[in-house]
Amino acid sequence: QVHLVESGGGLVQPGGSLRLSCAASGFIFWRYGMNWYRQTPGKERELVAYISSEGTNTNVANSVKGRFTISRDNAKNTVYLQMSNLKPEDTAVYYCNARISNINKWGQGTQVTVSS
């Protein structure tokens, strides 16, 4: 059974940093690309960042380019999202995602709030 467990969210002031973690289990982690999404109330879930199975290819949304970095540790079955220079518009619930057998798997999400 696939489990994705996010952690690391919280309240941070504008300009601050957070590192989100997603611990994965129940599937062969190193075989799959991983994603981070975020969602605010009333809006669709937005793709924030992607990393390939071996971590050699990454991509981030234009809205976070230069501020967010995605990485992974296949030995720990964990994917990370390093967020810097956070802005109030980054406030959202952040979700870890893997697409396995054409089915999207999601964690429970972690709340990030950027506010002074």
DSSP file (Angstrom, degrees, kcal/mol; ACC not computed):
  #  RESIDUE AA STRUCTURE BP1 BP2  ACC     N-H-->O    O-->H-N    N-H-->O    O-->H-N    TCO  KAPPA ALPHA  PHI   PSI    X-CA   Y-CA   Z-CA
    1    1 A Q              0   0    0      0, 0.0     2,-0.3     0, 0.0    26,-0.1   0.000 360.0 360.0 360.0 128.9    0.0    0.0    0.0
    2    2 A V        -     0   0    0     24,-0.1     2,-0.4    22,-0.1    24,-0.2  -0.520 360.0-177.5 -75.1 131.4    1.4    3.3   -1.1
    3    3 A H  E     -A   25   0A   0     22,-2.6    22,-2.0    -2,-0.3     2,-0.4  -0.998  10.5-178.1-129.7 133.7    2.0    5.9    1.6
    4    4 A L  E     -A   24   0A   0     -2,-0.4   104,-0.6   102,-0.3     2,-0.5  -0.994   8.0-172.9-127.3 122.8    3.2    9.4    1.2
    5    5 A V  E     -A   23   0A   0     18,-2.2    18,-2.5    -2,-0.4     2,-0.2  -0.940   5.9-159.9-125.1 111.5    3.7   11.4    4.3
    6    6 A E  E     +A   22   0A   0     -2,-0.5     2,-0.3    16,-0.2    16,-0.2  -0.564  17.1 164.2 -87.3 151.7    4.6   15.1    4.1
    7    7 A S  E     +A   21   0A   0     14,-2.1    14,-2.5    -2,-0.2   103,-0.1  -0.965  39.1  68.9-154.4 167.5    6.1   17.1    6.9
    8    8 A G        +     0   0    0     -2,-0.3    11,-0.3     1,-0.3    14,-0.0   0.368  61.7 131.9 103.2  -4.2    7.9   20.4    7.5
    9    9 A G        +     0   0    0     12,-0.1     2,-0.3     9,-0.1    -1,-0.3  -0.171  22.7 119.4 -72.4 173.4    5.1   22.9    6.9
   10   10 A G  E     -d  112   0B   0    101,-0.9   103,-2.8   100,-0.1     2,-0.5  -0.986  61.5 -46.0 162.6-167.1    4.4   25.8    9.3
   11   11 A L  E     +d  113   0B   0     -2,-0.3     2,-0.3   101,-0.2   103,-0.2  -0.838  54.7 168.4 -98.7 131.1    4.1   29.5    9.7
   12   12 A V  E     -d  114   0B   0    101,-2.7   103,-2.2    -2,-0.5     3,-0.1  -0.987  32.8-113.8-142.1 149.5    6.9   31.6    8.3
   13   13 A Q    >   -     0   0    0     -2,-0.3     3,-2.4   101,-0.2    73,-0.2  -0.463  50.6 -81.1 -78.6 154.2    7.5   35.3    7.7
   14   14 A P  T 3  S+     0   0    0      0, 0.0    73,-0.2     0, 0.0    -1,-0.1  -0.291 121.2  28.0 -53.2 136.8    7.8   36.7    4.2
   15   15 A G  T 3  S+     0   0    0     71,-3.2    70,-0.7     1,-0.3    72,-0.1   0.293  99.6 119.7  90.1  -8.3   11.4   36.2    3.0
   16   16 A G    <   -     0   0    0     -3,-2.4    70,-2.4    70,-0.3     2,-0.3  -0.103  54.9-125.1 -81.8-176.9   11.8   33.1    5.2
   17   17 A S        +     0   0    0     67,-0.2     2,-0.3    68,-0.2    67,-0.2  -0.930  20.8 178.4-132.3 152.6   12.6   29.5    4.3
   18   18 A L  E     - B   0  83A   0     65,-2.2    65,-3.3    -2,-0.3     2,-0.5  -0.983  17.4-146.1-145.2 152.3   11.1   26.1    4.9
   19   19 A R  E     - B   0  82A   0     -2,-0.3     2,-0.3   -11,-0.3    63,-0.2  -0.976  15.4-158.5-121.6 119.5   12.1   22.6    3.8
   20   20 A L  E     - B   0  81A   0     61,-2.8    61,-2.2    -2,-0.5     2,-0.3  -0.701   6.6-161.4 -91.6 146.0    9.3   20.1    3.2
   21   21 A S  E     -AB   7  80A   0    -14,-2.5   -14,-2.1    -2,-0.3     2,-0.4  -0.937   8.5-163.7-124.6 150.2    9.9   16.4    3.3
   22   22 A C  E     -AB   6  79A   0     57,-1.9    57,-2.0    -2,-0.3     2,-0.5  -0.938   8.1-157.9-135.0 112.5    7.8   13.6    1.9
   23   23 A A  E     -AB   5  78A   0    -18,-2.5   -18,-2.2    -2,-0.4     2,-0.3  -0.795  15.2-160.2 -92.0 126.0    8.5   10.1    3.2
   24   24 A A  E     +A    4   0A   0     53,-3.1     2,-0.3    -2,-0.5   -20,-0.2  -0.799  17.4 160.5-110.9 147.7    7.4    7.4    0.7
   25   25 A S  E     +A    3   0A   0    -22,-2.0   -22,-2.6    -2,-0.3     3,-0.1  -0.977  47.9  52.6-154.6 163.1    6.7    3.7    1.3
   26   26 A G  S    S+     0   0    0     -2,-0.3     2,-0.3   -24,-0.2   -24,-0.1   0.463 100.0  58.3  89.5   1.0    4.8    0.8   -0.4
   27   27 A F  S    S-     0   0    0    -24,-0.1     2,-1.6   -26,-0.1    -1,-0.2  -0.961  99.2 -84.9-152.4 169.3    6.4    1.1   -3.8
   28   28 A I    >   -     0   0    0     -2,-0.3     3,-1.9     1,-0.2     4,-0.3  -0.617  46.2-168.6 -82.1  91.8    9.8    1.1   -5.4
   29   29 A F  G >  S+     0   0    0     -2,-1.6     3,-1.9     1,-0.3    -1,-0.2   0.832  76.0  58.8 -54.0 -44.9   10.6    4.7   -4.8
   30   30 A W  G 3  S+     0   0    0      1,-0.3    -1,-0.3    44,-0.2    -2,-0.1   0.583  98.2  62.4 -70.0  -7.9   13.7    5.0   -7.0
   31   31 A R  G <  S+     0   0    0     -3,-1.9     2,-0.4     2,-0.1    -1,-0.3   0.560  96.9  69.7 -88.7  -8.7   11.7    3.9  -10.1
   32   32 A Y  S <  S-     0   0    0     -3,-1.9     2,-0.1    -4,-0.3    68,-0.1  -0.891  73.7-128.0-122.8 138.7    9.3    6.9  -10.1
   33   33 A G        -     0   0    0     -2,-0.4    66,-0.5    66,-0.2     2,-0.3  -0.444  32.8-145.5 -66.5 153.9    9.5   10.6  -10.7
   34   34 A M  E     -E   51   0B   0     17,-2.5    17,-2.4    64,-0.1     2,-0.3  -0.920  11.7-161.1-128.5 152.1    8.0   12.6   -7.9
   35   35 A N  E     -EF  50  97B   0     62,-2.5    62,-2.3    -2,-0.3     2,-0.4  -0.919  12.7-148.0-130.3 154.1    6.0   15.8   -7.7
   36   36 A W  E     +EF  49  96B   0     13,-2.5    12,-3.0    -2,-0.3    13,-1.8  -0.994  23.4 178.5-116.0 132.3    5.1   18.6   -5.3
   37   37 A Y  E     -EF  47  95B   0     58,-2.9    58,-2.7    -2,-0.4     2,-0.3  -0.803  10.3-156.9-119.8 165.7    1.8   20.3   -5.8
   38   38 A R  E     -EF  46  94B   0      8,-2.2     8,-3.5    -2,-0.3     2,-0.4  -0.986   5.2-167.9-142.3 156.6    0.0   23.0   -3.8
   39   39 A Q  E     - F   0  93B   0     54,-2.0    54,-2.6    -2,-0.3     6,-0.1  -0.995   6.5-165.6-147.6 135.9   -3.5   24.1   -3.4
   40   40 A T    >   -     0   0    0     -2,-0.4     3,-2.2     4,-0.3    52,-0.1  -0.852  49.1 -75.6-114.1 156.7   -5.4   27.0   -1.9
   41   41 A P  T 3  S+     0   0    0      0, 0.0     3,-0.1     0, 0.0    -1,-0.1  -0.216 117.4  11.5 -55.1 132.5   -9.1   27.1   -1.1
   42   42 A G  T 3  S+     0   0    0      1,-0.3     2,-0.3    -3,-0.0    -3,-0.0   0.446 110.5  98.3  82.2   0.3  -11.3   27.4   -4.2
   43   43 A K  S <  S-     0   0    0     -3,-2.2    -1,-0.3     1,-0.0     2,-0.1  -0.836  76.5-104.0-119.9 158.3   -8.4   26.8   -6.6
   44   44 A E        -     0   0    0     -2,-0.3    -4,-0.3     1,-0.1     2,-0.2  -0.388  49.2 -88.8 -73.8 156.0   -7.2   23.8   -8.5
   45   45 A R        -     0   0    0     -6,-0.1     2,-0.4    -2,-0.1    -6,-0.2  -0.472  46.9-147.1 -66.0 134.3   -4.1   21.9   -7.3
   46   46 A E  E     -E   38   0B   0     -8,-3.5    -8,-2.2    -2,-0.2     2,-0.4  -0.888  10.9-124.1-112.0 132.0   -1.0   23.4   -8.9
   47   47 A L  E     +E   37   0B   0     -2,-0.4   -10,-0.3   -10,-0.2     3,-0.1  -0.618  32.6 172.0 -73.3 124.7    2.1   21.6   -9.9
   48   48 A V  E     -     0   0B   0    -12,-3.0    13,-2.7    -2,-0.4     2,-0.3   0.820  57.5  -3.9-101.0 -43.9    5.1   23.2   -8.2
   49   49 A A  E     -EG  36  60B   0    -13,-1.8   -13,-2.5    11,-0.2    -1,-0.3  -0.998  51.7-160.6-157.1 152.3    8.0   20.9   -8.9
   50   50 A Y  E     -EG  35  59B   0      9,-2.8     9,-2.0    -2,-0.3     2,-0.4  -0.980   4.2-172.2-134.1 145.0    9.0   17.7  -10.5
   51   51 A I  E     -EG  34  58B   0    -17,-2.4   -17,-2.5    -2,-0.3     7,-0.2  -0.997  24.4-122.3-137.9 138.2   12.0   15.4  -10.1
   52   52 A S    >   -     0   0    0      5,-2.8     3,-0.9    -2,-0.4   -20,-0.1  -0.148  37.3 -95.2 -71.8 171.5   12.9   12.4  -12.2
   53   53 A S  T 3  S+     0   0    0      1,-0.3   -21,-0.2   -22,-0.2    -1,-0.1   0.845 125.9  36.0 -60.4 -37.1   13.4    9.0  -10.7
   54   54 A E  T 3  S-     0   0    0    -23,-0.1    -1,-0.3    20,-0.0    20,-0.1   0.459 111.3-116.7 -95.9  -1.2   17.2    9.3  -10.4
   55   55 A G  S <  S+     0   0    0     -3,-0.9    -2,-0.1     2,-0.2    17,-0.1   0.571  83.3 117.0  81.5   8.1   17.1   13.0   -9.5
   56   56 A T  S    S+     0   0    0      1,-0.1     2,-0.5    -5,-0.0    -3,-0.0   0.743  70.3  48.7 -83.3 -22.5   18.9   14.0  -12.6
   57   57 A N        +     0   0    0      2,-0.0    -5,-2.8     0, 0.0     2,-0.3  -0.970  65.4 168.8-121.4 131.4   16.1   16.1  -14.1
   58   58 A T  E     -G   51   0B   0     -2,-0.5     2,-0.3    -7,-0.2    -7,-0.2  -0.937   9.4-175.6-134.2 158.9   14.1   18.7  -12.2
   59   59 A N  E     -G   50   0B   0     -9,-2.0    -9,-2.8    -2,-0.3     2,-0.3  -0.969   3.9-167.7-153.4 139.8   11.6   21.3  -13.1
   60   60 A V  E     -G   49   0B   0     -2,-0.3   -11,-0.2   -11,-0.2   -12,-0.1  -0.926  33.1 -95.1-127.8 155.7    9.8   24.0  -11.1
   61   61 A A    >>  -     0   0    0    -13,-2.7     3,-1.6    -2,-0.3     4,-0.8  -0.294  34.3-117.1 -64.2 150.4    6.9   26.2  -11.9
   62   62 A N  G >4 S+     0   0    0      1,-0.3     3,-0.7     2,-0.2    -1,-0.1   0.842 112.6  64.3 -57.4 -33.7    7.7   29.7  -13.1
   63   63 A S  G 34 S+     0   0    0      1,-0.2    -1,-0.3     3,-0.0   -15,-0.1   0.694 114.7  29.6 -66.5 -18.3    6.1   31.2  -10.1
   64   64 A V  G X> S+     0   0    0     -3,-1.6     3,-2.3   -16,-0.2     4,-2.2   0.333  84.9 135.0-121.6   4.5    8.7   29.6   -7.8
   65   65 A K  T << S+     0   0    0     -4,-0.8     4,-0.1    -3,-0.7    -3,-0.0  -0.314  77.0  16.8 -61.3 134.3   11.7   29.5  -10.1
   66   66 A G  T 34 S+     0   0    0      2,-0.4    -1,-0.3     1,-0.1     3,-0.1   0.309 126.0  59.0  86.1  -9.0   14.8   30.7   -8.4
   67   67 A R  T <4 S+     0   0    0     -3,-2.3    17,-2.0     1,-0.2     2,-0.4   0.671  97.2  53.4-119.3 -32.4   13.2   30.2   -4.9
   68   68 A F  E  <  -C   83   0A   0     -4,-2.2    -2,-0.4    15,-0.2     2,-0.4  -0.849  58.0-171.8-111.4 144.4   12.2   26.6   -4.7
   69   69 A T  E     -C   82   0A   0     13,-2.4    13,-3.1    -2,-0.4     2,-0.4  -0.999   8.9-153.6-134.6 131.9   14.4   23.5   -5.2
   70   70 A I  E     +C   81   0A   0     -2,-0.4     2,-0.3    11,-0.2    11,-0.2  -0.846  23.9 159.0-103.4 142.2   13.3   19.9   -5.4
   71   71 A S  E     -C   80   0A   0      9,-1.6     9,-3.1    -2,-0.4     2,-0.3  -0.932  19.3-151.9-149.9 171.6   15.6   17.1   -4.4
   72   72 A R  E     -C   79   0A   0     -2,-0.3     2,-0.5     7,-0.3     7,-0.2  -0.991  13.4-150.7-149.2 155.5   15.4   13.4   -3.4
   73   73 A D  E >>> -C   78   0A   0      5,-2.9     5,-1.8    -2,-0.3     3,-1.1  -0.913  10.8-171.8-125.9 100.8   17.3   10.8   -1.4
   74   74 A N  T 345S+     0   0    0     -2,-0.5     3,-0.3     1,-0.3   -44,-0.2   0.766  85.0  61.2 -68.6 -24.0   16.6    7.4   -2.8
   75   75 A A  T 345S+     0   0    0      1,-0.2    -1,-0.3    -3,-0.1   -45,-0.0   0.776 114.1  36.2 -69.8 -25.0   18.4    5.7    0.0
   76   76 A K  T <45S-     0   0    0     -3,-1.1    -2,-0.2     2,-0.2    -1,-0.2   0.370 104.8-126.2-107.0   2.2   15.8    7.3    2.4
   77   77 A N  T  <5 +     0   0    0     -4,-0.6   -53,-3.1    -3,-0.3     2,-0.4   0.913  68.1 131.1  52.7  45.0   12.8    7.1    0.1
   78   78 A T  E   < -BC  23  73A   0     -5,-1.8    -5,-2.9   -55,-0.2     2,-0.4  -0.981  44.7-162.2-135.3 139.6   12.3   10.8    0.6
   79   79 A V  E     -BC  22  72A   0    -57,-2.0   -57,-1.9    -2,-0.4     2,-0.3  -0.939  16.5-157.8-118.1 145.7   11.7   13.8   -1.6
   80   80 A Y  E     -BC  21  71A   0     -9,-3.1    -9,-1.6    -2,-0.4     2,-0.4  -0.832  15.7-157.9-123.0 155.9   12.3   17.3   -0.4
   81   81 A L  E     -BC  20  70A   0    -61,-2.2   -61,-2.8    -2,-0.3     2,-0.6  -0.901  12.2-161.2-133.4 107.9   11.1   20.8   -1.4
   82   82 A Q  E     -BC  19  69A   0    -13,-3.1   -13,-2.4    -2,-0.4     2,-0.5  -0.787  11.6-168.3 -88.0 121.3   13.5   23.6   -0.2
   83   83 A M  E     +BC  18  68A   0    -65,-3.3   -65,-2.2    -2,-0.6     2,-0.3  -0.950   9.2 173.8-118.4 124.2   11.6   26.9   -0.3
   84   84 A S        +     0   0    0    -17,-2.0   -67,-0.2    -2,-0.5   -68,-0.2  -0.830  59.0  22.5-125.8 163.7   13.4   30.2    0.1
   85   85 A N  S    S-     0   0    0    -70,-0.7    -1,-0.2    -2,-0.3   -68,-0.2   0.911  84.8-159.0  47.0  50.5   12.4   33.8   -0.1
   86   86 A L        -     0   0    0    -70,-2.4   -71,-3.2   -73,-0.2   -70,-0.3  -0.269   8.3-158.0 -66.2 145.5    8.8   32.8    0.7
   87   87 A K    >   -     0   0    0    -73,-0.2     3,-2.3    -3,-0.1     4,-0.3  -0.830  31.6-108.8-119.9 157.2    6.0   35.1   -0.3
   88   88 A P  G >  S+     0   0    0      0, 0.0     3,-1.8     0, 0.0    26,-0.3   0.836 117.7  63.2 -55.2 -32.2    2.4   35.4    1.1
   89   89 A E  G 3  S+     0   0    0      1,-0.3    -3,-0.0     3,-0.0     0, 0.0   0.568  89.2  69.2 -72.7  -6.0    1.2   34.0   -2.2
   90   90 A D  G <  S+     0   0    0     -3,-2.3    -1,-0.3    24,-0.1     2,-0.2   0.523  70.4 120.5 -82.9  -6.4    3.1   30.8   -1.5
   91   91 A T    <   +     0   0    0     -3,-1.8     2,-0.3    -4,-0.3    22,-0.2  -0.417  41.7 107.4 -60.8 125.3    0.6   30.1    1.3
   92   92 A A  E    S- H   0 112B   0     20,-2.0    20,-2.9    -2,-0.2     2,-0.6  -0.968  75.6 -81.8-177.9 171.2   -1.1   26.8    0.5
   93   93 A V  E     -FH  39 111B   0    -54,-2.6   -54,-2.0    -2,-0.3     2,-0.4  -0.892  47.3-146.5 -91.2 127.9   -1.4   23.1    1.4
   94   94 A Y  E     -FH  38 110B   0     16,-2.9    16,-2.0    -2,-0.6     2,-0.4  -0.834  14.5-165.3-102.8 132.6    1.5   21.3   -0.2
   95   95 A Y  E     -F   37   0B   0    -58,-2.7   -58,-2.9    -2,-0.4     2,-0.3  -0.927  15.8-138.9-121.9 139.8    1.1   17.8   -1.4
   96   96 A C  E     -F   36   0B   0     -2,-0.4    11,-1.5   -60,-0.2     2,-0.4  -0.727  29.5-169.1 -88.3 145.0    3.6   15.1   -2.4
   97   97 A N  E     +FI  35 106B   0    -62,-2.3   -62,-2.5    -2,-0.3     2,-0.3  -0.998  20.0 177.6-143.7 141.0    2.6   13.1   -5.5
   98   98 A A  E     - I   0 105B   0      7,-1.7     7,-3.0    -2,-0.4     2,-0.7  -0.995  22.5-141.8-136.6 141.5    3.6   10.0   -7.4
   99   99 A R  E     + I   0 104B   0    -66,-0.5     2,-0.5    -2,-0.3     5,-0.2  -0.897  27.9 176.3-105.4 110.7    1.8    8.6  -10.4
  100  100 A I  E >   - I   0 103B   0      3,-2.7     3,-1.5    -2,-0.7    -2,-0.1  -0.961  67.9 -11.9-122.4 124.0    1.9    4.8  -10.1
  101  101 A S  T 3  S-     0   0    0     -2,-0.5    -1,-0.2     1,-0.3     3,-0.1   0.898 128.6 -57.7  52.2  43.0    0.2    2.5  -12.6
  102  102 A N  T 3  S+     0   0    0      1,-0.2     2,-0.5    -3,-0.2    -1,-0.3   0.681 115.9 116.8  63.0  20.1   -1.5    5.6  -14.0
  103  103 A I  E <   -I  100   0B   0     -3,-1.5    -3,-2.7     2,-0.0     2,-0.4  -0.976  65.5-128.2-119.4 129.2   -3.0    6.4  -10.7
  104  104 A N  E     -I   99   0B   0     -2,-0.5     2,-0.4    -5,-0.2    -5,-0.2  -0.615  22.0-161.1 -76.2 128.6   -2.2    9.5   -8.8
  105  105 A K  E     -I   98   0B   0     -7,-3.0    -7,-1.7    -2,-0.4     2,-0.3  -0.921  11.1-170.5-110.1 136.6   -1.1    8.9   -5.2
  106  106 A W  E     -I   97   0B   0     -2,-0.4  -102,-0.3    -9,-0.2    -9,-0.2  -0.917  17.5-136.2-128.3 149.5   -1.2   11.7   -2.7
  107  107 A G        -     0   0    0    -11,-1.5  -102,-0.2    -2,-0.3     3,-0.1  -0.260  40.7 -98.2 -84.8-173.6   -0.1   12.4    0.8
  108  108 A Q        -     0   0    0   -104,-0.6  -103,-0.1     1,-0.1   -13,-0.1   0.633  64.2-122.5 -83.8 -14.5   -2.3   14.2    3.3
  109  109 A G        -     0   0    0      1,-0.1     2,-0.4   -13,-0.1   -14,-0.2   0.077  12.2-119.7  91.6 155.7   -0.6   17.5    2.7
  110  110 A T  E     - H   0  94B   0    -16,-2.0   -16,-2.9  -103,-0.1     2,-0.3  -0.999  24.7-122.9-135.7 133.4    1.2   20.0    4.9
  111  111 A Q  E     - H   0  93B   0     -2,-0.4  -101,-0.9   -18,-0.2     2,-0.5  -0.580  22.1-170.5 -81.3 130.2    0.1   23.6    5.5
  112  112 A V  E     -dH  10  92B   0    -20,-2.9   -20,-2.0    -2,-0.3     2,-0.5  -0.988   4.9-175.6-117.4 123.8    2.5   26.4    4.6
  113  113 A T  E     -d   11   0B   0   -103,-2.8  -101,-2.7    -2,-0.5     2,-0.7  -0.980   8.3-166.3-123.5 122.6    1.5   29.8    5.8
  114  114 A V  E     +d   12   0B   0     -2,-0.5     2,-0.3   -26,-0.3  -101,-0.2  -0.919  34.5 131.0-110.6 110.5    3.6   32.9    4.9
  115  115 A S              0   0    0   -103,-2.2    -2,-0.1    -2,-0.7   -28,-0.0  -0.993 360.0 360.0-159.3 147.1    2.5   35.9    6.9
  116  116 A S              0   0    0     -2,-0.3  -103,-0.1  -103,-0.2    -1,-0.1   0.424 360.0 360.0 -92.6 360.0    4.0   38.6    9.1
